[in-house]
Amino acid sequence: MFDQRILQNASSACYNLRVGPYDNDNTPVTNEFCEIINTLQLRVNACRNSFEAGEHRYYKNFNRFYQFIRHHYYNKRRIFQFDCDRTKIVTKIEKILNPDVIEENWGINERSQSLNDHIAALLEKSVKSLKEYKNSKRNKKYLTVFDFKRDVIKQHVVDYDAINGLLVEIMENACEIQYGLSRLCEQGGPVNCYSIKGSLSMVAVELFVTAIQVDGFDFLLGKWPFHIFRYQVEENVNQQDQVQQQIP
């Protein structure tokens, strides 16, 4: 679920943005995201130190991080970070939670699973689009200085309309992902957004939203996992536990 190297790379990126050659990118947006990264790094270190000291409740350090992420996401972060079609997004997400045609035995577990999968797929697609956009933006910046003999070559390399259209789509997806995540966590019951999976999935979304607005975190895109709820897997695990408990 979580690779310590990803956190170390994120911490290094935040450090470089603060004191390195990219100091001009040290904006409120990066500061907000780096506050999350630095807090997570502190909790990881505290958890490791407590574990090595033999403390049985070492995991309590992570519990504080979960609470910090939840507080940040619901009290500080605006769900719609960009200029999006809110009505369209809300309608789409609500249809996933409450479809027109309800299958037999369709309950909160199935609704939550469906929304989780939708967010994960949209995030994966949007991350790929954002990488494509960043590459196109770099081409636009550097390749336009060359004097191509034929304008059609330059237009093929740097499609200005496509670049702008792709960014609009990415920002619209970001709004949908953030709203979908907030609604998923509101389901309660089977969905535990206070878990490590829930908290780190929120960080994955925050990373994506931050990378849209600033440079410096692109190399982390797609490496931070999103996985809040998995009904079938969790159900099978519970069944296996029950079987093992029955074995003398």
C-alpha positions as CSV (number, residue, x, y, z in Angstrom):
1,M,0.0,0.0,0.0
2,F,2.7,2.5,0.9
3,D,6.3,2.7,-0.1
4,Q,8.6,4.7,2.2
5,R,10.7,5.8,-0.8
6,I,7.7,7.7,-2.2
7,L,7.4,9.7,1.1
8,Q,11.2,10.4,1.0
9,N,11.0,11.6,-2.6
10,A,8.0,13.8,-1.7
11,S,9.9,15.2,1.3
12,S,12.9,15.9,-0.9
13,A,10.7,17.7,-3.4
14,C,9.3,19.9,-0.7
15,Y,12.8,20.7,0.6
16,N,14.1,21.6,-2.9
17,L,11.1,23.9,-3.4
18,R,11.8,25.6,-0.2
19,V,15.5,26.1,-0.3
20,G,16.7,24.8,-3.7
21,P,16.8,26.3,-7.1
22,Y,13.0,26.3,-7.5
23,D,12.4,28.7,-4.7
24,N,10.0,30.7,-6.9
25,D,7.7,27.7,-6.8
26,N,7.4,27.9,-3.0
27,T,3.7,29.1,-3.2
28,P,0.8,28.7,-0.8
29,V,-0.3,25.7,-2.8
30,T,3.0,23.9,-2.3
31,N,3.2,25.0,1.3
32,E,-0.2,23.4,2.0
33,F,0.7,20.1,0.4
34,C,4.2,20.0,1.9
35,E,2.6,20.5,5.4
36,I,0.9,17.2,4.8
37,I,4.1,15.5,3.6
38,N,6.1,16.9,6.5
39,T,3.5,15.8,9.1
40,L,3.4,12.3,7.6
41,Q,7.2,12.1,7.7
42,L,7.2,13.2,11.4
43,R,4.6,10.6,12.3
44,V,6.5,7.9,10.4
45,N,9.7,8.8,12.3
46,A,7.8,8.9,15.7
47,C,6.1,5.6,15.0
48,R,9.4,3.9,14.1
49,N,11.1,5.3,17.2
50,S,8.3,4.1,19.4
51,F,8.4,0.7,17.8
52,E,12.1,0.4,18.3
53,A,11.8,1.4,21.9
54,G,9.3,-1.4,22.5
55,E,6.3,0.7,23.0
56,H,3.1,-1.3,22.4
57,R,1.0,1.7,21.4
58,Y,3.4,3.0,18.8
59,Y,0.7,3.1,16.1
60,K,-1.0,6.0,18.0
61,N,1.3,8.3,16.1
62,F,-0.3,7.3,12.9
63,N,-3.8,7.8,14.3
64,R,-2.9,11.5,14.8
65,F,-1.9,11.7,11.2
66,Y,-5.3,10.3,10.0
67,Q,-7.1,12.9,12.1
68,F,-4.9,15.6,10.6
69,I,-5.6,14.6,7.1
70,R,-9.4,14.3,7.7
71,H,-9.4,17.8,9.4
72,H,-7.4,19.2,6.5
73,Y,-9.6,17.8,3.8
74,Y,-12.9,18.7,5.3
75,N,-12.1,22.0,7.1
76,K,-9.4,23.6,5.1
77,R,-9.5,22.3,1.5
78,R,-12.2,23.5,-0.8
79,I,-13.8,20.6,-2.7
80,F,-14.1,22.5,-6.0
81,Q,-10.6,23.9,-6.5
82,F,-11.2,25.0,-10.0
83,D,-13.9,26.6,-12.1
84,C,-16.0,23.4,-12.8
85,D,-19.6,22.5,-13.7
86,R,-20.7,21.7,-10.2
87,T,-24.2,20.7,-11.1
88,K,-23.0,18.2,-13.6
89,I,-20.4,16.7,-11.2
90,V,-22.8,16.4,-8.3
91,T,-25.5,14.7,-10.5
92,K,-22.9,12.3,-11.9
93,I,-21.6,11.2,-8.5
94,E,-25.1,10.9,-7.0
95,K,-26.1,8.7,-9.8
96,I,-23.3,6.3,-9.0
97,L,-24.4,6.2,-5.4
98,N,-28.1,6.0,-6.3
99,P,-28.4,4.5,-9.8
100,D,-31.7,4.6,-11.7
101,V,-31.7,0.8,-12.0
102,I,-30.9,-0.9,-8.7
103,E,-29.7,-4.4,-8.9
104,E,-30.7,-7.1,-6.4
105,N,-29.0,-6.8,-3.0
106,W,-27.5,-3.4,-4.0
107,G,-26.6,-1.8,-0.7
108,I,-24.2,0.6,0.8
109,N,-21.2,-1.8,0.3
110,E,-21.9,-2.0,-3.4
111,R,-22.5,1.7,-3.8
112,S,-19.3,2.5,-2.0
113,Q,-17.4,0.0,-4.1
114,S,-18.7,1.5,-7.3
115,L,-17.8,5.0,-6.3
116,N,-14.3,4.0,-5.1
117,D,-13.6,2.3,-8.4
118,H,-14.9,5.3,-10.4
119,I,-12.6,7.7,-8.5
120,A,-9.6,5.4,-8.8
121,A,-10.1,5.0,-12.6
122,L,-10.7,8.7,-13.1
123,L,-7.6,9.5,-11.0
124,E,-5.5,7.1,-13.0
125,K,-6.7,8.5,-16.3
126,S,-6.3,12.1,-15.2
127,V,-2.7,11.6,-14.0
128,K,-1.8,10.3,-17.5
129,S,-3.5,13.3,-19.0
130,L,-1.7,15.7,-16.6
131,K,1.7,14.2,-17.6
132,E,0.7,14.6,-21.3
133,Y,-0.3,18.2,-20.6
134,K,3.0,19.0,-18.8
135,N,5.0,17.6,-21.7
136,S,3.0,19.6,-24.2
137,K,3.5,22.7,-22.1
138,R,7.2,22.2,-22.1
139,N,7.1,21.7,-25.9
140,K,5.2,24.9,-26.2
141,K,7.8,26.7,-24.1
142,Y,10.9,25.4,-25.7
143,L,10.1,24.3,-29.3
144,T,8.4,27.5,-30.3
145,V,11.7,29.4,-30.2
146,F,12.9,27.3,-33.2
147,D,12.2,28.8,-36.6
148,F,10.7,25.8,-38.4
149,K,10.6,26.2,-42.2
150,R,7.0,25.0,-42.3
151,D,4.5,26.1,-39.8
152,V,2.6,22.9,-40.1
153,I,5.5,21.1,-38.3
154,K,5.4,23.5,-35.4
155,Q,1.6,23.1,-35.2
156,H,1.9,19.4,-35.1
157,V,4.5,19.5,-32.4
158,V,2.7,22.1,-30.3
159,D,-1.1,21.9,-30.7
160,Y,-2.2,24.9,-28.7
161,D,-5.9,24.2,-28.8
162,A,-5.3,20.6,-27.6
163,I,-3.1,21.8,-24.7
164,N,-5.8,24.3,-23.4
165,G,-8.6,21.7,-23.9
166,L,-6.7,19.1,-22.0
167,L,-6.1,21.3,-19.0
168,V,-9.8,22.1,-18.8
169,E,-10.6,18.4,-18.8
170,I,-8.0,17.7,-16.1
171,M,-9.4,20.4,-13.8
172,E,-12.9,19.2,-14.3
173,N,-11.8,15.7,-13.4
174,A,-10.0,17.0,-10.3
175,C,-13.3,18.6,-9.1
176,E,-15.1,15.3,-9.7
177,I,-12.5,13.3,-7.9
178,Q,-12.5,15.6,-4.9
179,Y,-16.3,15.7,-4.6
180,G,-16.5,11.9,-5.1
181,L,-13.9,11.4,-2.4
182,S,-15.9,13.6,0.0
183,R,-19.1,11.7,-0.7
184,L,-17.4,8.3,-0.4
185,C,-16.1,9.2,3.1
186,E,-19.6,10.5,4.0
187,Q,-21.0,7.0,3.5
188,G,-19.6,5.9,6.9
189,G,-20.3,2.4,8.0
190,P,-18.1,0.2,5.8
191,V,-15.9,3.1,4.5
192,N,-13.2,4.1,7.0
193,C,-11.5,7.2,5.9
194,Y,-9.6,7.4,9.2
195,S,-7.7,4.3,8.1
196,I,-4.2,4.4,6.7
197,K,-5.6,3.4,3.3
198,G,-8.1,6.3,3.4
199,S,-5.6,8.9,4.6
200,L,-3.0,8.0,2.0
201,S,-5.6,7.9,-0.7
202,M,-6.5,11.5,0.2
203,V,-2.8,12.4,-0.1
204,A,-2.8,10.8,-3.6
205,V,-5.7,13.2,-4.6
206,E,-4.0,16.2,-2.9
207,L,-0.8,15.4,-4.9
208,F,-2.7,15.3,-8.2
209,V,-4.5,18.6,-7.4
210,T,-1.3,20.3,-6.3
211,A,0.6,19.1,-9.5
212,I,-2.0,20.7,-11.7
213,Q,-1.2,24.1,-10.2
214,V,2.5,24.0,-9.7
215,D,5.6,22.1,-11.0
216,G,8.0,20.1,-8.8
217,F,5.9,17.1,-8.0
218,D,5.3,15.6,-11.5
219,F,7.7,12.7,-10.9
220,L,5.5,11.5,-8.0
221,L,2.3,11.3,-10.1
222,G,0.8,7.9,-10.3
223,K,3.1,6.4,-7.7
224,W,1.0,7.3,-4.7
225,P,-1.8,4.6,-4.5
226,F,-5.5,5.2,-4.2
227,H,-7.4,2.5,-2.4
228,I,-10.0,3.4,0.2
229,F,-12.6,0.7,0.0
230,R,-12.6,-2.8,-1.4
231,Y,-15.8,-4.6,-0.4
232,Q,-15.2,-8.0,-2.0
233,V,-11.6,-8.3,-0.8
234,E,-12.5,-7.3,2.7
235,E,-15.4,-9.6,2.8
236,N,-13.2,-12.6,1.7
237,V,-10.6,-11.7,4.4
238,N,-13.3,-11.7,7.1
239,Q,-14.5,-15.1,5.9
240,Q,-11.0,-16.5,6.0
241,D,-10.6,-15.2,9.5
242,Q,-13.8,-16.9,10.6
243,V,-12.7,-20.2,9.1
244,Q,-9.3,-19.9,10.8
245,Q,-11.0,-19.2,14.2
246,Q,-13.0,-22.4,13.8
247,I,-9.9,-24.6,13.2
248,P,-8.9,-26.1,16.5
